[in-house]
Amino acid sequence: KIGNNQNDKYRMKLLFNQYLTNKPYEDDLLDSCNSLLVKQGYKEGVGFWYYLYMVRNIIFHQYRNMSPDSMLSLREVNIYFKYFICELLIYFKHNS
């Protein structure tokens, strides 16, 4: 269950692996996240939740040190993430 006592990484993993049946814009979002991660010196992701968790960490911990090229990649992530969130709200399935 997605509860209060779980950390962000665990909640994101549950959301994407257990509760999300349709992953719209997944390829575009993954590609844009991967581009940002590589530009910031990280390895490619191992799962959808990993990409978003690492992008979250970059925003919170390295935003002020991002290059202009990384900022363009972040803008692309934001574009696909916006569409992804709208679709997520429509297709979310709770397995209760």
C-alpha positions in Angstrom: 0.0 0.0 0.0 1.1 3.6 -0.6 1.2 4.8 3.0 2.5 7.6 5.1 5.5 5.7 6.5 7.1 4.8 3.2 9.9 6.8 1.6 9.5 8.5 -1.8 11.5 5.9 -3.7 9.3 3.1 -2.3 6.1 4.9 -3.1 7.1 5.7 -6.6 8.1 2.1 -7.2 4.7 0.9 -6.0 2.9 3.4 -8.0 4.6 2.5 -11.3 4.9 -1.2 -10.8 1.6 -2.1 -9.0 -1.0 0.6 -9.5 -0.3 2.1 -12.9 -1.7 -0.1 -15.7 -1.3 2.3 -18.6 2.0 4.2 -18.9 1.3 7.0 -21.4 4.2 8.9 -22.9 6.5 6.4 -21.2 9.1 6.2 -24.0 9.3 9.9 -24.5 9.5 10.6 -20.7 12.1 7.9 -20.2 14.2 9.2 -23.1 14.1 12.8 -21.8 14.8 11.6 -18.2 17.7 9.5 -19.4 19.2 12.4 -21.4 19.1 14.6 -18.3 20.6 11.9 -16.1 23.5 11.4 -18.5 24.2 15.1 -18.8 24.3 15.3 -15.0 26.8 12.4 -14.8 24.4 9.6 -13.7 24.0 6.1 -15.2 21.0 5.1 -17.2 18.0 4.1 -15.1 16.9 0.6 -14.1 13.1 1.3 -14.0 10.6 3.9 -14.6 10.4 4.9 -11.0 14.2 5.2 -10.9 14.2 7.8 -13.6 11.7 10.0 -12.0 13.2 9.6 -8.5 16.6 10.6 -9.9 15.2 13.6 -11.7 13.5 14.6 -8.5 16.9 14.4 -6.7 18.6 16.5 -9.4 16.0 19.2 -9.1 16.2 19.3 -5.3 19.9 18.9 -4.9 21.7 20.2 -8.1 19.3 22.7 -9.7 21.5 25.7 -9.1 24.5 23.9 -10.7 22.8 22.7 -13.8 24.3 23.6 -17.2 22.1 25.4 -19.9 22.1 22.1 -21.8 20.8 20.2 -18.8 18.1 22.9 -18.2 16.9 22.3 -21.8 16.7 18.5 -21.0 14.8 19.3 -17.8 12.3 21.4 -19.8 11.7 18.4 -22.1 11.2 16.2 -19.0 8.6 18.7 -17.7 6.7 18.7 -21.0 6.3 14.9 -21.1 5.7 14.7 -17.3 2.8 17.1 -17.7 1.1 14.9 -20.2 2.0 11.8 -18.2 0.4 13.2 -15.0 -2.9 14.0 -16.8 -3.0 10.4 -18.2 -2.1 9.0 -14.8 -5.1 10.7 -13.2 -7.3 9.1 -15.8 -5.9 5.6 -15.9 -4.9 5.0 -12.2 -6.2 1.6 -11.0 -6.2 0.8 -7.3 -5.9 -3.0 -6.7 -7.9 -3.4 -3.5 
